[in-house]
């Protein structure tokens, strides 16, 4: 049985928020000033790089949440 320690849900909410930010970098936008590296006008003009940079904290928080905030009985 999993036992979640205090702070788990805060990290879970942060994971969801940062995941949404990561996905938003890929969204097309007509108001963008430049074409991104993938060949279309995206919300963020540094799309492949910014997506990876945003995904790194998500992965780190998932690892910390799983490793230090979940115990098994």
C-alpha positions as CSV (number, residue, x, y, z in Angstrom):
1,X,0.0,0.0,0.0
2,X,1.3,3.5,-0.9
3,X,1.5,6.1,1.8
4,X,2.0,9.6,0.6
5,X,3.8,12.1,2.8
6,X,2.9,15.7,3.5
7,X,3.8,17.8,0.5
8,X,3.1,15.1,-2.1
9,X,0.0,16.8,-3.5
10,X,1.7,20.2,-3.7
11,X,4.5,18.6,-5.8
12,X,1.8,16.8,-7.9
13,X,0.0,20.1,-8.6
14,X,3.4,21.7,-9.5
15,X,4.0,18.9,-11.9
16,X,0.7,19.4,-13.6
17,X,1.3,23.2,-13.9
18,X,4.8,22.8,-15.3
19,X,3.5,20.1,-17.7
20,X,0.9,22.5,-19.1
21,X,3.6,25.2,-19.5
22,X,5.7,22.7,-21.4
23,X,2.9,21.8,-23.7
24,X,2.0,25.4,-24.2
25,X,5.4,26.1,-25.8
26,X,4.4,23.8,-28.7
27,X,1.1,25.5,-29.5
28,X,0.8,27.4,-32.8
29,X,0.2,31.1,-32.5
30,X,-0.5,33.5,-35.3
31,X,0.7,36.4,-33.2
32,X,4.2,35.1,-32.9
33,X,6.9,37.4,-34.2
34,X,9.1,34.7,-35.8
35,X,8.9,31.2,-37.1
36,X,10.1,28.6,-34.6
37,X,12.9,26.1,-35.3
38,X,10.2,23.5,-36.3
39,X,9.0,25.6,-39.2
40,X,5.7,27.1,-37.9
41,X,4.8,30.1,-35.7
42,X,4.6,28.7,-32.2
43,X,3.8,30.3,-28.9
44,X,7.5,30.2,-28.1
45,X,9.9,30.9,-30.9
46,X,12.6,28.6,-29.3
47,X,10.2,25.7,-29.3
48,X,12.3,22.5,-29.3
49,X,14.8,24.0,-26.9
50,X,12.3,25.6,-24.6
51,X,10.2,22.4,-24.5
52,X,13.2,20.4,-23.3
53,X,14.2,23.1,-20.8
54,X,10.7,23.1,-19.4
55,X,10.5,19.3,-19.3
56,X,13.7,18.9,-17.2
57,X,12.1,20.4,-14.0
58,X,9.0,18.3,-14.6
59,X,11.0,15.1,-14.7
60,X,13.1,16.2,-11.6
61,X,10.0,17.0,-9.6
62,X,8.4,13.6,-10.6
63,X,11.6,11.8,-9.5
64,X,11.7,13.7,-6.2
65,X,8.0,13.1,-5.5
66,X,8.3,9.4,-6.2
67,X,11.5,8.9,-4.4
68,X,11.1,10.9,-1.2
69,X,7.3,11.4,-0.8
70,X,6.0,7.9,-1.3
71,X,6.6,5.0,1.0
72,X,5.3,1.4,0.7
73,X,4.0,-0.6,3.6
